[in-house]
Amino acid sequence: MSIAAFARAKARIGVITVGHEPYWGQFPGLREELEGYGREFERMLTGCDVEVVSAGFVDNLDRSFAAAAMLRAQDVDFLFVNLSTYVTSSSAATAILNLGVPAVLVALQPLKRLDYRNTTTYMQLANDNICSLPEISGVLVRAGKPAAGIVVGTLRDDPRIAGELKRWCQVANARRAFKYARIGYLGHTYEGMYDMNSDPTAFTAAFGSHVQMLEMCDLAKLVNGANPSEIADKIEEIKSVFTIADPFLDPITRPIKQEDLEWSAKVAVGLDKLVAENGLTGLAYYYRGLDNNEYERIGSNMVLGNSLLTGKGIPLAGEADLKTCAAMLVLDRLDAGGSFAELHPCDFVDEIVLVGHDGPHNIKISDSRPVIRGLDLFHGKSGSGIGVEFSIQAGPVTLLGISQTADGRYKMIAAEGESIKGEIPQTGNTNTRCSFDCGVADFIERWCAAGPTHHFALGVGHVGTQIKRLSKVLGMELEMV
């Protein structure tokens, strides 16, 4: 099966448009008009990179039960409840409570305002979208299952509404990424990094994903099975994506040897097959190896294959950081990219901190063609090979870390900042110049006080709003720094 089969599965968004049956006999044509507005709303969602599943028009209790059953059978991940006029809470809340997925209440008025001097009761009812919002929201709060969100605006020509619907669909996609997911765990965490240690059962409880335990022999078998044609194709892919750079003044950099390129391509072919054969949504990996043995040579040359896969929506996190793999997956599904990162040295003159890492990166958010350099060593790790180097696009950025509290619960830690153009070290490692709305020392003090791990995911754009919404639907603590 191809890599694409496991990357970026779209959320299935259930939609019901709710009306009030007693009106139809009193106001001929009202139901048909409201049903038309419902179809118009559904068309708005089709441009949000999700799969829309419509349960149609719901205007009484029986239809609400039936809609919940139909959407449950379709395995939807999220529910949009489109309020077309005043409705009793039973018509909406019954479907929401029986379906049991996060629900967003939507009230989009067809007219920006009524023509007051010429308004009839019919016309008011056709624009009475918000009337039942307090009732339905209050019932859901009382039931202990509050709405995930409430969206109020106009049906047409409303940029704010278009943005809100897109953001909610991104949240749905991020939540869907963990559903039925297998996150591979290959090798072991880097020795001595207590922050990286993870309990796979706690991870499953928090995210709903299976942690697939893998061995280096699983990967080695696939690497050794790569045929010359597959390797040649992968070398062409690498050359089409990366610029091969000369050594820099750092003495650990060196020219890329042809055998380095061939071996990295062979390992990348094996990684592709590991993902496909195990149905992996992501992978956390690290293996030290010893005395230039096979596992050391594989483990130290996974960077190119990992970066290509991460750019395709299958995040790979080095040093077996399962929590940061999840953070990378979240940012990718929020259309922010999500690159493996940590804090590097500060520039106290420009008030920025360098953010980056060796190892895997999300190359689709690079500001230009990423660079690869030969490295005689990877600092702190065994082996030699090829390093990936780039800075991400200038402009807004979001940092997302996932850590654990004293009682073992998972916690998100996030911050919004800016990627600033400027010089970076040319050491074969990725670096991005990041600034925040305070001094760099102040930011780092605040970030560390939140209790993060030392890795996090770095993405483009400000997506703090979506992260807040996702943390709510996952029932996970979030601290915005």
C-alpha positions in Angstrom: 0.0 0.0 0.0 1.3 3.5 -0.8 2.5 6.1 1.7 -0.5 8.3 0.7 -2.9 5.8 2.0 -1.8 6.6 5.6 -1.2 10.4 5.3 -3.7 13.0 6.1 -7.0 11.1 6.4 -9.8 13.7 6.2 -12.2 14.2 9.1 -15.7 13.0 8.5 -18.0 16.0 9.4 -21.6 15.2 10.1 -24.1 17.9 9.4 -27.7 18.4 10.4 -29.9 21.4 9.6 -32.5 21.8 12.4 -36.0 23.3 11.9 -39.3 23.4 13.9 -42.1 21.2 12.4 -45.1 23.2 13.8 -44.2 26.1 11.5 -44.7 24.3 8.2 -48.5 24.3 8.3 -48.5 27.9 9.4 -46.0 29.3 6.9 -46.1 27.5 3.5 -42.7 27.5 1.8 -40.7 28.1 4.9 -39.4 24.6 5.3 -38.2 24.5 1.6 -36.5 27.8 2.0 -34.7 26.7 5.2 -33.7 23.4 3.6 -32.1 25.4 0.8 -30.1 27.4 3.4 -29.0 24.1 4.9 -27.6 22.8 1.6 -25.9 26.2 1.1 -24.1 25.7 4.5 -23.0 22.2 3.5 -21.5 23.5 0.3 -19.4 26.0 2.4 -17.9 23.0 4.3 -16.9 21.2 1.1 -14.0 23.6 0.6 -12.5 23.0 4.0 -10.5 19.8 3.3 -13.0 17.5 5.1 -15.5 14.8 4.1 -19.0 16.1 4.6 -21.7 13.6 5.7 -25.2 15.1 5.6 -28.0 13.7 7.7 -30.4 16.2 6.1 -33.2 18.2 7.7 -34.2 17.5 11.3 -37.4 19.0 12.5 -38.7 16.7 15.2 -37.6 14.2 17.8 -37.9 11.1 15.7 -35.8 12.6 12.9 -33.2 13.7 15.5 -32.8 10.1 16.8 -32.6 8.8 13.2 -30.0 11.4 12.3 -27.8 10.4 15.2 -28.1 6.7 14.2 -27.2 7.4 10.6 -24.2 9.6 11.4 -23.0 7.1 14.0 -23.1 4.4 11.3 -21.0 6.7 9.0 -18.4 7.0 11.8 -18.3 10.8 11.8 -15.7 12.6 13.9 -17.4 15.9 14.4 -20.9 17.3 14.1 -22.1 20.7 12.8 -25.6 21.6 13.9 -27.0 24.3 11.6 -29.8 26.1 13.3 -32.1 27.4 10.5 -34.8 29.1 12.7 -36.1 28.7 16.2 -36.0 25.0 17.2 -36.8 23.2 20.4 -33.7 21.9 22.1 -35.0 18.3 21.8 -34.6 18.4 18.1 -30.9 19.4 18.3 -29.7 18.1 21.6 -31.1 14.6 21.1 -28.8 14.1 18.0 -25.8 15.7 19.7 -26.1 13.6 22.9 -26.8 10.3 21.1 -24.0 10.8 18.6 -21.4 11.6 21.2 -18.8 13.5 19.1 -17.7 17.1 19.5 -20.5 19.4 18.2 -20.4 23.0 16.9 -23.6 25.0 17.0 -23.9 27.2 13.9 -26.4 30.1 13.4 -25.9 31.8 10.1 -28.5 34.4 9.3 -29.4 34.8 5.6 -29.9 38.6 5.8 -27.4 40.9 7.4 -30.4 42.7 8.8 -34.1 42.7 8.5 -36.0 45.3 6.4 -37.7 46.4 9.5 -40.6 48.4 7.9 -41.5 45.5 5.6 -40.7 42.4 7.8 -43.3 39.7 8.2 -43.4 36.9 10.7 -42.3 34.6 7.9 -39.3 36.7 7.2 -38.3 36.9 10.8 -38.6 33.1 11.2 -36.3 32.7 8.1 -33.7 34.7 9.9 -34.3 33.5 13.5 -31.1 31.4 13.6 -29.8 32.5 17.0 -33.1 32.3 18.8 -32.6 28.8 20.2 -28.9 29.0 20.7 -29.2 29.9 24.4 -31.6 27.0 25.0 -29.6 24.4 23.2 -26.3 25.5 24.7 -27.7 25.6 28.2 -29.1 22.1 27.8 -25.8 20.7 26.7 -24.0 22.4 29.6 -26.6 21.0 32.0 -26.1 17.5 30.5 -22.3 17.8 31.1 -21.5 17.8 27.4 -21.2 21.5 26.4 -20.9 22.4 22.7 -17.3 22.3 21.5 -18.0 25.7 19.9 -20.6 28.2 18.8 -20.4 30.1 15.4 -22.7 33.1 14.8 -22.7 35.3 11.7 -24.2 35.6 8.3 -24.7 32.9 5.6 -23.2 34.8 2.7 -20.1 37.1 2.1 -18.9 36.7 5.7 -15.0 36.3 5.7 -15.1 35.8 9.5 -17.4 32.8 9.1 -15.3 31.3 6.3 -12.3 31.5 8.6 -14.1 30.0 11.6 -15.4 27.1 9.6 -12.0 26.4 8.2 -10.4 26.5 11.7 -13.0 24.1 13.1 -12.4 21.7 10.2 -8.7 21.9 10.9 -9.4 21.0 14.5 -11.5 18.1 13.3 -8.7 16.9 11.0 -6.2 17.1 13.9 -8.5 15.0 16.1 -9.1 12.6 13.3 -5.4 12.1 12.8 -5.2 10.1 16.0 -8.3 8.0 15.4 -7.4 4.5 14.3 -3.8 5.7 14.2 -0.7 3.6 14.7 2.3 5.6 16.0 5.5 3.6 15.5 8.0 3.4 18.4 11.4 2.2 17.1 14.3 1.6 19.4 14.5 3.5 22.7 14.7 7.0 24.1 18.0 8.8 24.2 19.8 7.6 27.3 19.3 9.9 30.3 16.5 12.1 28.8 13.9 11.6 31.5 11.6 14.1 29.8 11.3 11.8 26.8 10.1 8.7 28.6 6.5 7.8 27.8 4.0 5.2 28.9 2.3 3.9 25.7 -0.9 3.0 27.6 -1.1 6.6 28.9 -0.6 7.8 25.3 -3.4 5.6 24.0 -5.6 6.9 26.8 -4.9 10.5 26.0 -5.0 10.4 22.2 -6.8 7.1 21.3 -4.0 5.9 19.1 -2.1 2.6 19.2 1.7 2.7 19.8 3.2 0.1 17.5 6.4 -1.4 19.0 9.1 -1.9 16.3 12.6 -3.3 16.2 15.6 -2.3 14.3 15.6 -5.7 12.6 12.2 -4.8 11.2 13.7 -1.8 9.5 17.0 -3.5 8.6 15.2 -6.2 6.7 13.4 -3.6 4.6 16.5 -1.5 4.0 18.4 -4.6 2.8 15.5 -5.6 0.6 15.6 -2.3 -1.4 16.3 -3.0 -5.0 18.5 -0.8 -7.3 15.5 0.7 -9.1 13.9 1.8 -5.9 17.2 3.3 -4.7 17.7 5.2 -8.0 14.2 6.6 -7.8 14.8 7.7 -4.2 18.1 9.4 -5.2 16.2 11.3 -7.9 13.6 12.4 -5.3 16.3 13.6 -2.9 18.0 15.6 -5.6 14.7 17.2 -6.7 14.0 18.4 -3.1 17.4 19.2 -1.6 20.4 21.3 -2.6 23.7 19.5 -2.0 26.0 22.0 -0.2 29.7 22.2 0.2 31.4 21.9 3.6 31.3 24.9 5.9 33.9 26.1 8.4 32.6 23.8 11.0 35.2 20.9 10.9 32.5 18.2 11.3 31.1 19.1 7.9 32.4 17.4 4.8 31.5 16.8 1.2 28.7 14.4 0.6 30.1 11.2 -0.7 28.2 9.2 -3.3 28.1 6.2 -1.0 26.5 8.5 1.6 23.7 9.5 -0.8 23.2 5.9 -1.9 23.0 4.6 1.6 20.6 7.3 2.8 18.4 6.6 -0.2 18.4 2.9 0.6 17.4 3.6 4.2 14.7 6.0 3.0 13.3 3.2 0.8 13.2 1.0 3.8 11.5 3.6 5.9 8.8 4.1 3.3 8.1 0.3 3.4 8.1 0.3 7.2 5.4 3.0 7.2 3.4 1.3 4.5 3.6 -2.3 5.9 2.7 -1.2 9.4 0.1 1.4 8.5 2.0 4.0 10.5 0.6 7.6 11.0 3.9 8.7 12.6 7.1 7.3 14.0 9.3 8.1 17.1 12.7 6.5 16.7 16.2 6.3 18.1 18.9 3.7 18.2 22.5 4.3 19.3 24.3 1.4 17.6 27.9 0.5 18.2 31.3 0.3 16.4 29.8 1.3 13.0 27.6 -1.8 13.0 24.6 -2.1 10.7 22.1 -0.6 13.1 24.3 2.3 13.8 24.7 3.0 10.1 20.9 2.8 9.6 20.1 4.9 12.6 22.5 7.7 11.7 21.2 7.9 8.1 17.5 8.1 8.6 17.4 11.9 8.3 16.7 12.3 4.6 14.0 9.6 4.5 12.5 11.0 7.7 12.4 14.6 6.4 10.7 13.4 3.1 8.1 11.5 5.0 7.4 14.3 7.5 6.8 16.7 4.6 4.3 14.2 3.3 2.2 14.3 6.5 3.8 11.4 8.4 5.8 12.9 11.2 9.0 11.3 12.4 10.4 12.4 15.7 14.0 11.7 16.7 15.4 10.5 20.0 12.2 8.4 20.3 10.2 11.4 21.4 6.7 10.0 21.2 5.1 13.2 22.7 6.7 15.5 20.1 5.7 13.1 17.3 2.1 13.8 18.5 2.8 17.6 18.5 4.1 17.4 15.0 1.1 15.5 13.9 -1.2 18.1 15.4 0.5 21.0 13.7 0.6 19.2 10.3 -3.1 18.6 10.4 -3.7 22.3 11.4 -1.9 23.1 8.1 1.0 24.6 10.0 3.7 22.0 9.1 5.3 21.0 12.3 9.1 20.5 12.4 11.1 18.7 15.1 12.7 21.4 17.2 14.3 22.5 20.4 15.8 25.8 21.8 19.3 26.6 20.5 21.5 29.6 21.5 20.0 33.1 22.0 20.9 36.2 20.2 20.6 38.8 23.0 21.4 41.6 20.5 18.5 40.9 18.1 16.3 39.4 20.9 15.8 36.1 19.1 16.4 32.5 19.9 17.5 30.0 17.3 15.1 27.1 17.1 16.0 23.9 15.4 17.5 20.4 15.6 19.4 17.8 13.8 17.3 15.0 12.4 13.9 15.0 10.8 12.1 18.2 9.7 9.0 19.2 7.8 10.6 20.4 4.6 7.4 21.7 3.2 7.6 24.8 5.4 11.1 25.7 4.4 11.6 29.2 3.1 13.7 27.8 0.2 15.2 24.6 -1.0 16.5 22.7 2.0 20.2 22.0 2.1 22.0 18.8 2.8 25.6 18.6 4.0 28.0 15.7 4.8 28.7 15.3 8.5 31.6 13.4 10.1 29.6 13.1 13.3 26.2 13.9 14.8 26.9 15.7 18.1 25.9 13.5 21.0 25.1 10.5 18.7 27.1 7.8 17.1 27.6 7.5 13.3 28.1 9.9 10.4 26.2 10.7 7.3 24.0 13.5 5.9 22.4 16.4 7.8 19.4 18.6 6.7 19.6 22.3 7.1 17.0 25.1 6.5 15.1 27.9 8.1 11.3 28.0 7.9 9.3 30.7 6.2 9.4 34.2 7.6 6.3 35.4 9.4 4.0 34.1 12.2 5.0 30.8 13.8 3.6 28.5 16.5 5.4 26.3 19.0 3.6 23.3 20.4 5.1 21.0 23.0 3.4 18.1 24.7 4.5 17.2 28.2 3.1 15.5 31.3 2.0 16.7 34.7 2.9 15.3 38.1 -0.1 13.0 38.0 0.9 11.7 34.5 -1.7 13.5 32.5 -0.7 14.9 29.1 -0.5 18.6 28.8 -0.1 20.9 25.8 2.2 23.9 26.0 2.1 26.4 23.1 3.3 29.9 22.1 2.9 32.2 19.1 5.9 34.2 17.7 7.6 35.3 14.6 10.2 33.8 12.3 12.7 36.5 11.5 14.9 36.5 8.4 18.6 36.6 9.1 21.8 34.6 9.3 21.8 31.1 10.8 24.8 28.8 11.6 25.6 26.6 8.6 26.4 23.5 10.7 24.2 20.9 8.9 21.4 21.5 11.4 18.1 23.3 10.9 17.7 26.7 12.6 15.1 29.4 12.6 15.4 32.8 14.2 12.3 33.2 16.4 11.1 36.3 18.3 8.2 36.8 20.7 6.2 39.6 22.1 8.7 40.0 25.0 12.4 39.8 25.6 14.0 36.5 24.6 15.2 35.8 28.1 11.7 36.5 29.5 10.1 34.1 26.9 12.5 31.3 27.7 11.9 31.7 31.4 8.1 31.5 30.9 8.3 28.6 28.5 10.5 26.5 30.8 8.3 27.3 33.8 5.4 25.7 32.0 7.1 22.3 32.4 7.8 21.3 28.8 10.0 18.6 27.4 13.1 19.9 25.6 11.6 19.1 22.2 8.6 20.7 20.6 7.0 21.1 17.1 7.5 24.3 15.2 4.9 25.4 12.6 4.1 28.3 10.4 1.2 30.6 11.1 -0.6 31.5 14.4 -2.8 28.5 15.2 -3.2 29.0 18.9 -7.0 29.3 18.5 -7.1 25.9 16.9 -4.8 24.4 19.5 -7.1 25.7 22.3 -10.1 24.1 20.6 -8.3 20.8 20.1 -7.2 20.7 23.7 -10.8 21.2 24.7 -12.2 18.4 22.6 -9.3 16.1 23.7 -9.9 17.0 27.4 -6.3 18.0 27.7 -4.7 20.8 29.7 -3.2 23.6 27.6 -0.9 26.4 28.8 -0.4 29.3 26.3 3.0 31.0 27.0 
